[in-house]
Amino acid sequence: MGPQASKSYPGQRLVKPAGPKAERATQEIDYGRRDVAGSVFGAFQPATGDAFTATYEGRTTTNWIDFLSQVEGWIAPAAERVYAVVDNLNTHKVLDVLLFNLAHPRWEFVFQPTYAASLNLIEPRWKVLRSLALKGRRFECWAEIENAIHRATEYWNAHKHPFIWGRRRRHRAPRRFGIATMPNATLI
Protein backbone atom coordinates (compact mmCIF):
# COMPACT_ATOMS: atom_id res chain seq x y z
CA MET A 1 0.00 0.00 0.00
CA GLY A 2 3.04 2.16 0.20
CA PRO A 3 3.89 4.97 2.61
CA GLN A 4 1.23 5.97 5.12
CA ALA A 5 1.37 8.72 7.71
CA SER A 6 -0.30 9.54 11.02
CA LYS A 7 -2.87 12.04 9.85
CA SER A 8 -6.58 12.35 9.13
CA TYR A 9 -8.01 10.33 6.28
CA PRO A 10 -11.22 12.03 5.18
CA GLY A 11 -14.32 9.93 4.81
CA GLN A 12 -17.91 10.56 3.93
CA ARG A 13 -20.29 12.02 6.47
CA LEU A 14 -23.98 12.62 6.06
CA VAL A 15 -25.20 16.17 6.42
CA LYS A 16 -28.82 16.91 7.22
CA PRO A 17 -30.29 19.52 4.90
CA ALA A 18 -31.48 22.60 6.79
CA GLY A 19 -34.00 24.07 4.44
CA PRO A 20 -32.94 26.40 1.64
CA LYS A 21 -29.54 27.08 3.26
CA ALA A 22 -28.06 23.60 3.44
CA GLU A 23 -25.07 23.02 5.71
CA ARG A 24 -21.84 22.06 3.98
CA ALA A 25 -19.91 18.99 5.02
CA THR A 26 -16.88 20.06 7.04
CA GLN A 27 -13.92 18.29 8.52
CA GLU A 28 -11.75 19.23 11.44
CA ILE A 29 -8.62 21.05 10.33
CA ASP A 30 -5.60 18.78 10.29
CA TYR A 31 -2.21 20.44 10.11
CA GLY A 32 -0.37 17.42 8.79
CA ARG A 33 1.66 14.52 10.02
CA ARG A 34 2.20 13.91 13.69
CA ASP A 35 4.28 10.79 14.23
CA VAL A 36 6.63 8.84 12.02
CA ALA A 37 5.35 7.60 8.69
CA GLY A 38 5.64 3.98 7.70
CA SER A 39 4.99 1.55 4.87
CA VAL A 40 2.56 -1.28 4.40
CA PHE A 41 3.64 -4.30 2.35
CA GLY A 42 1.14 -6.87 1.19
CA ALA A 43 0.71 -10.18 -0.59
CA PHE A 44 -2.46 -11.54 -2.15
CA GLN A 45 -3.49 -14.97 -3.42
CA PRO A 46 -6.13 -14.36 -6.11
CA ALA A 47 -7.27 -18.00 -6.27
CA THR A 48 -8.36 -18.06 -2.62
CA GLY A 49 -8.68 -14.35 -1.86
CA ASP A 50 -6.33 -14.71 1.11
CA ALA A 51 -4.24 -11.65 1.99
CA PHE A 52 -1.16 -10.95 4.10
CA THR A 53 0.10 -7.55 5.22
CA ALA A 54 3.07 -6.36 7.23
CA THR A 55 3.87 -2.87 8.43
CA TYR A 56 7.32 -1.34 8.65
CA GLU A 57 8.61 2.08 9.65
CA GLY A 58 10.53 2.39 6.41
CA ARG A 59 10.58 1.18 2.83
CA THR A 60 14.08 -0.23 2.80
CA THR A 61 15.71 -3.24 1.20
CA THR A 62 16.06 -4.93 4.59
CA ASN A 63 12.33 -4.57 5.27
CA TRP A 64 11.48 -5.84 1.77
CA ILE A 65 13.62 -8.97 2.21
CA ASP A 66 12.10 -9.52 5.67
CA PHE A 67 8.63 -9.24 4.15
CA LEU A 68 9.49 -11.73 1.39
CA SER A 69 10.72 -14.16 4.06
CA GLN A 70 7.43 -13.79 5.95
CA VAL A 71 5.46 -14.40 2.74
CA GLU A 72 7.57 -17.50 2.06
CA GLY A 73 6.44 -18.86 5.43
CA TRP A 74 2.82 -17.81 4.78
CA ILE A 75 2.49 -19.57 1.41
CA ALA A 76 1.72 -23.27 1.51
CA PRO A 77 4.80 -25.45 0.94
CA ALA A 78 2.84 -27.43 -1.66
CA ALA A 79 2.81 -24.46 -4.06
CA GLU A 80 5.24 -25.18 -6.88
CA ARG A 81 5.55 -21.63 -8.24
CA VAL A 82 5.18 -18.25 -6.56
CA TYR A 83 4.73 -15.31 -8.90
CA ALA A 84 5.50 -12.00 -7.24
CA VAL A 85 4.11 -9.13 -9.31
CA VAL A 86 6.00 -6.04 -8.18
CA ASP A 87 6.40 -2.48 -9.39
CA ASN A 88 9.68 -0.93 -10.48
CA LEU A 89 10.72 0.46 -7.11
CA ASN A 90 14.51 0.41 -6.70
CA THR A 91 14.33 -1.71 -3.52
CA HIS A 92 12.65 -4.49 -5.54
CA LYS A 93 15.64 -4.83 -7.89
CA VAL A 94 18.67 -4.88 -5.60
CA LEU A 95 21.24 -7.63 -5.17
CA ASP A 96 19.63 -8.89 -1.95
CA VAL A 97 16.41 -9.68 -3.85
CA LEU A 98 18.43 -11.64 -6.40
CA LEU A 99 20.07 -13.60 -3.58
CA PHE A 100 16.62 -14.26 -2.06
CA ASN A 101 15.45 -15.50 -5.45
CA LEU A 102 18.46 -17.85 -5.72
CA ALA A 103 17.76 -19.23 -2.24
CA HIS A 104 14.06 -19.77 -3.07
CA PRO A 105 13.88 -21.25 -6.60
CA ARG A 106 10.06 -21.47 -6.70
CA TRP A 107 9.80 -17.67 -6.69
CA GLU A 108 9.56 -15.69 -9.91
CA PHE A 109 9.53 -11.90 -9.87
CA VAL A 110 7.40 -10.26 -12.54
CA PHE A 111 7.94 -6.53 -12.93
CA GLN A 112 4.88 -4.68 -14.15
CA PRO A 113 5.34 -2.03 -16.83
CA THR A 114 5.71 1.57 -15.73
CA TYR A 115 2.35 3.35 -15.32
CA ALA A 116 0.41 0.08 -15.46
CA ALA A 117 -0.83 -0.38 -11.91
CA SER A 118 -4.08 -1.85 -13.24
CA LEU A 119 -2.14 -5.00 -14.18
CA ASN A 120 -1.27 -5.68 -10.53
CA LEU A 121 -3.97 -7.78 -8.87
CA ILE A 122 -3.29 -6.32 -5.44
CA GLU A 123 -4.23 -2.75 -6.42
CA PRO A 124 -8.02 -3.27 -6.08
CA ARG A 125 -7.35 -5.00 -2.76
CA TRP A 126 -5.33 -1.94 -1.57
CA LYS A 127 -8.32 0.25 -2.37
CA VAL A 128 -10.57 -1.90 -0.19
CA LEU A 129 -7.96 -2.08 2.59
CA ARG A 130 -7.58 1.71 2.64
CA SER A 131 -11.33 2.03 2.89
CA LEU A 132 -11.60 -0.55 5.70
CA ALA A 133 -8.62 0.61 7.73
CA LEU A 134 -8.05 4.31 7.13
CA LYS A 135 -11.02 6.10 5.62
CA GLY A 136 -12.82 8.48 7.94
CA ARG A 137 -10.35 8.12 10.82
CA ARG A 138 -7.75 10.29 12.49
CA PHE A 139 -4.51 8.67 13.62
CA GLU A 140 -2.18 10.19 16.19
CA CYS A 141 0.68 7.67 15.89
CA TRP A 142 2.03 4.93 13.66
CA ALA A 143 0.97 2.20 16.13
CA GLU A 144 -2.69 3.13 15.58
CA ILE A 145 -2.26 2.72 11.82
CA GLU A 146 -0.55 -0.65 12.32
CA ASN A 147 -3.45 -1.80 14.49
CA ALA A 148 -6.03 -0.60 11.95
CA ILE A 149 -4.22 -2.36 9.07
CA HIS A 150 -3.98 -5.58 11.09
CA ARG A 151 -7.69 -5.55 11.97
CA ALA A 152 -8.70 -4.75 8.38
CA THR A 153 -6.59 -7.66 7.08
CA GLU A 154 -8.19 -10.01 9.61
CA TYR A 155 -11.62 -8.80 8.51
CA TRP A 156 -10.69 -9.30 4.85
CA ASN A 157 -9.46 -12.86 5.48
CA ALA A 158 -12.62 -13.71 7.46
CA HIS A 159 -14.76 -12.59 4.51
CA LYS A 160 -12.47 -13.59 1.65
CA HIS A 161 -13.53 -14.81 -1.76
CA PRO A 162 -11.61 -15.62 -4.95
CA PHE A 163 -10.62 -12.63 -7.02
CA ILE A 164 -12.19 -12.44 -10.47
CA TRP A 165 -10.39 -10.20 -12.93
CA GLY A 166 -12.48 -7.59 -14.73
CA ARG A 167 -15.05 -4.96 -14.06
CA ARG A 168 -17.98 -5.60 -11.79
CA ARG A 169 -21.09 -6.17 -13.86
CA ARG A 170 -23.88 -3.76 -13.28
CA HIS A 171 -27.27 -5.38 -13.11
CA ARG A 172 -29.78 -3.44 -15.15
CA ALA A 173 -33.47 -4.01 -15.03
CA PRO A 174 -34.60 -5.23 -18.43
CA ARG A 175 -36.35 -2.59 -20.48
CA ARG A 176 -40.04 -3.30 -20.72
CA PHE A 177 -42.05 -1.91 -23.55
CA GLY A 178 -45.46 -0.51 -22.74
CA ILE A 179 -47.86 2.18 -23.73
CA ALA A 180 -45.79 5.10 -22.41
CA THR A 181 -42.39 4.07 -23.80
CA MET A 182 -41.19 5.27 -27.18
CA PRO A 183 -39.73 2.70 -29.57
CA ASN A 184 -36.08 2.97 -30.57
CA ALA A 185 -36.90 3.44 -34.27
CA THR A 186 -37.51 6.93 -35.55
CA LEU A 187 -40.41 7.67 -37.86
CA ILE A 188 -39.92 9.90 -40.89
C-alpha positions in Angstrom: 0.0 0.0 0.0 3.0 2.2 0.2 3.9 5.0 2.6 1.2 6.0 5.1 1.4 8.7 7.7 -0.3 9.5 11.0 -2.9 12.0 9.8 -6.6 12.3 9.1 -8.0 10.3 6.3 -11.2 12.0 5.2 -14.3 9.9 4.8 -17.9 10.6 3.9 -20.3 12.0 6.5 -24.0 12.6 6.1 -25.2 16.2 6.4 -28.8 16.9 7.2 -30.3 19.5 4.9 -31.5 22.6 6.8 -34.0 24.1 4.4 -32.9 26.4 1.6 -29.5 27.1 3.3 -28.1 23.6 3.4 -25.1 23.0 5.7 -21.8 22.1 4.0 -19.9 19.0 5.0 -16.9 20.1 7.0 -13.9 18.3 8.5 -11.7 19.2 11.4 -8.6 21.1 10.3 -5.6 18.8 10.3 -2.2 20.4 10.1 -0.4 17.4 8.8 1.7 14.5 10.0 2.2 13.9 13.7 4.3 10.8 14.2 6.6 8.8 12.0 5.3 7.6 8.7 5.6 4.0 7.7 5.0 1.6 4.9 2.6 -1.3 4.4 3.6 -4.3 2.4 1.1 -6.9 1.2 0.7 -10.2 -0.6 -2.5 -11.5 -2.2 -3.5 -15.0 -3.4 -6.1 -14.4 -6.1 -7.3 -18.0 -6.3 -8.4 -18.1 -2.6 -8.7 -14.3 -1.9 -6.3 -14.7 1.1 -4.2 -11.6 2.0 -1.2 -11.0 4.1 0.1 -7.5 5.2 3.1 -6.4 7.2 3.9 -2.9 8.4 7.3 -1.3 8.6 8.6 2.1 9.6 10.5 2.4 6.4 10.6 1.2 2.8 14.1 -0.2 2.8 15.7 -3.2 1.2 16.1 -4.9 4.6 12.3 -4.6 5.3 11.5 -5.8 1.8 13.6 -9.0 2.2 12.1 -9.5 5.7 8.6 -9.2 4.2 9.5 -11.7 1.4 10.7 -14.2 4.1 7.4 -13.8 6.0 5.5 -14.4 2.7 7.6 -17.5 2.1 6.4 -18.9 5.4 2.8 -17.8 4.8 2.5 -19.6 1.4 1.7 -23.3 1.5 4.8 -25.4 0.9 2.8 -27.4 -1.7 2.8 -24.5 -4.1 5.2 -25.2 -6.9 5.5 -21.6 -8.2 5.2 -18.2 -6.6 4.7 -15.3 -8.9 5.5 -12.0 -7.2 4.1 -9.1 -9.3 6.0 -6.0 -8.2 6.4 -2.5 -9.4 9.7 -0.9 -10.5 10.7 0.5 -7.1 14.5 0.4 -6.7 14.3 -1.7 -3.5 12.6 -4.5 -5.5 15.6 -4.8 -7.9 18.7 -4.9 -5.6 21.2 -7.6 -5.2 19.6 -8.9 -2.0 16.4 -9.7 -3.9 18.4 -11.6 -6.4 20.1 -13.6 -3.6 16.6 -14.3 -2.1 15.5 -15.5 -5.5 18.5 -17.8 -5.7 17.8 -19.2 -2.2 14.1 -19.8 -3.1 13.9 -21.2 -6.6 10.1 -21.5 -6.7 9.8 -17.7 -6.7 9.6 -15.7 -9.9 9.5 -11.9 -9.9 7.4 -10.3 -12.5 7.9 -6.5 -12.9 4.9 -4.7 -14.1 5.3 -2.0 -16.8 5.7 1.6 -15.7 2.4 3.4 -15.3 0.4 0.1 -15.5 -0.8 -0.4 -11.9 -4.1 -1.8 -13.2 -2.1 -5.0 -14.2 -1.3 -5.7 -10.5 -4.0 -7.8 -8.9 -3.3 -6.3 -5.4 -4.2 -2.8 -6.4 -8.0 -3.3 -6.1 -7.3 -5.0 -2.8 -5.3 -1.9 -1.6 -8.3 0.2 -2.4 -10.6 -1.9 -0.2 -8.0 -2.1 2.6 -7.6 1.7 2.6 -11.3 2.0 2.9 -11.6 -0.6 5.7 -8.6 0.6 7.7 -8.0 4.3 7.1 -11.0 6.1 5.6 -12.8 8.5 7.9 -10.4 8.1 10.8 -7.8 10.3 12.5 -4.5 8.7 13.6 -2.2 10.2 16.2 0.7 7.7 15.9 2.0 4.9 13.7 1.0 2.2 16.1 -2.7 3.1 15.6 -2.3 2.7 11.8 -0.6 -0.6 12.3 -3.4 -1.8 14.5 -6.0 -0.6 11.9 -4.2 -2.4 9.1 -4.0 -5.6 11.1 -7.7 -5.5 12.0 -8.7 -4.7 8.4 -6.6 -7.7 7.1 -8.2 -10.0 9.6 -11.6 -8.8 8.5 -10.7 -9.3 4.9 -9.5 -12.9 5.5 -12.6 -13.7 7.5 -14.8 -12.6 4.5 -12.5 -13.6 1.7 -13.5 -14.8 -1.8 -11.6 -15.6 -4.9 -10.6 -12.6 -7.0 -12.2 -12.4 -10.5 -10.4 -10.2 -12.9 -12.5 -7.6 -14.7 -15.1 -5.0 -14.1 -18.0 -5.6 -11.8 -21.1 -6.2 -13.9 -23.9 -3.8 -13.3 -27.3 -5.4 -13.1 -29.8 -3.4 -15.1 -33.5 -4.0 -15.0 -34.6 -5.2 -18.4 -36.4 -2.6 -20.5 -40.0 -3.3 -20.7 -42.1 -1.9 -23.6 -45.5 -0.5 -22.7 -47.9 2.2 -23.7 -45.8 5.1 -22.4 -42.4 4.1 -23.8 -41.2 5.3 -27.2 -39.7 2.7 -29.6 -36.1 3.0 -30.6 -36.9 3.4 -34.3 -37.5 6.9 -35.5 -40.4 7.7 -37.9 -39.9 9.9 -40.9 
